Amino acid sequence: MRARMSSRPARLVLAAVAGLALAGGAAVTATAASGGASGGVEPTCGTNDLDFSVSEKSQAGGYYQITAKAKPGVTCWLEGVYPSASFGSSADSEVSPAQQAVSDSVRLTGDTEAYAGINPKPVNEDGGLQYDFLHLSLLGDTTHSVTLELPSTATVIDPIATNWHADASDAVPFPN
């Protein structure tokens, strides 16, 4: 499991400190606010903080749009990386990134939604395995994964996923 920082300001402080250390070798001391109510810093979203839904889209040869929404009373930041997802237990059903860079994080609260697109078969090949469910988690936290029933059976070969985005039109997984 990847280590993750609990707050956006903490990441910015550490990035600034690292930049200063690399640029000038100066000794710098930094204090980052910790997550929680007293610090006022909003945490990174965990899989259990969100409700997910899946819909089928026809653009880009067909893909599944995953929508994430914060549960009532939850406010958190969803990292702009692709979701950890697979269609089954086979390593061949695990999604790979469709984008080469990290996107902006999305602040989820109330009715705000974030979107990721998953193309189960971005290649023009015959065959593939068929699945009816998608297993999804955030930041590799597979112990808290959710299983989503797909709107239709997916034929899977080399699946790809976009990063999470605030705009659904940015979450279309075009084949490379």
N, C-alpha and C positions, 0 to 999 in steps of 0.2 A: 504494500500500500504506500502511496506517495505521501510525503509529509506536506501539509498545507498550512498556510498562514491564516489566521482567523480574521484578519481585517485588511481592507484596502489601504488605509493609512500606514499600517505596519509594513506592507510591501513597498510602499513608496519611500518610507524612511530607510529601509534596508537597501533599496536600489540606490538611493542618494549616497548613503554611506559607502556602499561598494564602489560607486563611481568616483567618489572623492579619494578613496583608498587607492584605486587603480591609477587615477590621474596624478595625484600629488603625493601619495604616500603619507598624507597627514594623519595624525592620530585624532580620531573623532569619537565622541561618546554620544549615543542616541538613546532616547527612551521612547518606546512605542506603547501606545495605549492598548490595553488588553480588552478582549471582547467582554460583553456583559452589560448589564444595565447601568452600572456605576460609571463606566468609561464612555458610554454613549456610542460605542463603535458597533456597527452592524456586522454580524458574522457572515462567513461564507455559507452558502446553502448546502445542506446535506440532503441526501435522498429522502430522508424521513420528513424534511421540512416542506416538501412540495407534493402537489397532486399532478399527475401526468395523464395526458390523453393522446391518442394516436388517430390520425386521419390519413386517408389515401389521396394523393395528388397525382395529376397526369403530366405535369411539366417535367422536362428533362428525362423523358422516357419512363416516368412513373417512379414515385418514391413515397415514403411514409413521413408525414410531418408530425413531430413530437412536440407537444405543447406542455410547458411547465408553468405552474401557477402556485404561489405561496399559499400554504394552508392558512385558515383564519387566525389572525393574531401574530403571524410570522412576518418578519421583514429580514431579508438577507440578500447577499450578493451571489449571483450565479456566475461562476468563472466562465470566461469566453473560450473554452476548450471543447473538444468534441466529447459527447457522452460515452461512457463505458457501456457498450452494448453488444449483445450477441443474440442470435436467433436460436441457438441450442448449445449443447455442451461441447460440440466440436470446435477446435481452434479455427477451422475454415469458416465458421459462421460469425466470428468476431469482426466487428466493424473496424475499419482503418480510417484515418483522417482524410477528409476530402479537401481540407485547406492546409496550407503550409505554415500559417502563422496563428498566433493567439488573437482572438477578437476582444473587443471591449467587454468587460463584465456587465451583467444586467442586474439592476436593483429590482428585486421582486417584493411586492407588498400589495395588498388589496387586489384590484383587478388587473394588475400588470402581468403580462405573460412574456415568456421567452420561448424561442422556437429553435429546433434543430431538425435537419432533414437527413433521412437515412435511405440510401438507394441500395436495395438488396442485391441488385444485379447490374452494375454499371458497365459490364462488358457484353459484347454481342457474341455470345457463345450459346450453344445448345447445352441442355442438361442443367444440373444444379440440384441441390437438395431442397425439399419443401418444408416450410415451417408455418405454424399458426400463431406463434407467440414470440415476443421480443422481451429479452431480459435486459434491464437498464439500471445503471447506477451512476453516481457522480464521482468524479475524481478517483475512480478505481476502487471505491468502497463497496466491494461485492457482497459484504456481509449484510448490507442494508439495501439490496437490489429490489426492484419491483418487476413484476411480470405483467406485460400488457398484451391483451388479446388483439391480434391484427384484424383489420376490417376484411381482409381476404388473405388467402394462403400466399405466402411469399416464396418464390423460387430464388435461391440464394447462391451466388458465386461472387466472391471477393467484394463483400458489402463495404460501402463507404458512408461516412457521416460528416455533416458540417459541424462547425462549432455552434454554441448557443448564441442566439442573436435576439435583439429586441424587436426587429422587423422581420416578419415572416418571409418577405421577398429576398432577404439575405441568406435564408436557410435552405436554398434549393441546391441539392447535391449534384452538380453537373459532372458527368464523367470526365476524367482527365484525358 
